Amino acid sequence: MSPRRTERLAGALFLLTHVTSVGAVLLYGPGGVDPTRPLAGRTAVLTGALLEVVLAVAVVGTSVALYPLVRSRAAGLAPAYVATRTLEAAVILTGVVALLPVVAVPGSADPAALDPGTAGALVGLHAWTFLVGPGLVCPVNTVVLAWLLHRDRMVPRVVTLLGLVGGPLIGLANLAVMSGLTGTLAVAAVPIFAWEVSLAVVLLVRGLRVPEVAVASLPRGLVAAAP
């Protein structure tokens, strides 16, 4: 696959992460992020869980797609980005597995027969994975990628600054939620949302500005197919 196609794939995957994450939250109902409130019905929760599985795959996919394009510029940061995105996806999937027993039994259309205490604990576990994965791990990989792209001017500075500001901001906001200092602060997610959407647009429309020395060190298949 050529570098340009790889960039477009990464951009499309970034957009897919937002579509699937927002869709899952809406389908779960208020109980998806607040364990004190009820979940939506079985079909809605199962569909939301499927979207979260797609989300986890897309999260890893963004890092795998970007890796060959940036590894020559950051031998340590590029693998760190892949590792933290993979960790984020693993936490997301843990939450999915925790939530499914509340509404379904594998291979059966019968409702789950969990006592309220157990069901509440599993819903609470899902809420914690939502806070830890997208809430605390994602800010780390956001700063890693934003710094890598900012340092080498691979995308416009205004885009990387959104990531460098948005990552720590949402991380601190979620630490405050974890500590019980405040409730969910949706406004704190605006910069990191803008970062990922604007990066996706850059990847889809223009691509990365990879220095010639970096292009020369890309895998032979990518170099041969480069425009």
Secondary structure by P-SEA (a helix, b strand, c coil): ccaaaaaaaaaaaaaaaaaaaaaaaaaacccccccccccccaaaaaaaaaaaaaaaaaaaaaaaaaccccccccccaaaaaaaaaaaaaaaaaaaaaaaccccccccccccccccaaaaaaaaaaaaaaaaaacccaaaaaaaaaaaaaaaaccccaaaaaaaaaaaaaaaaaaaaaaacccccccccaaaaaaaaaaaaaaaacccccccaaaaaaccaaaaaacc
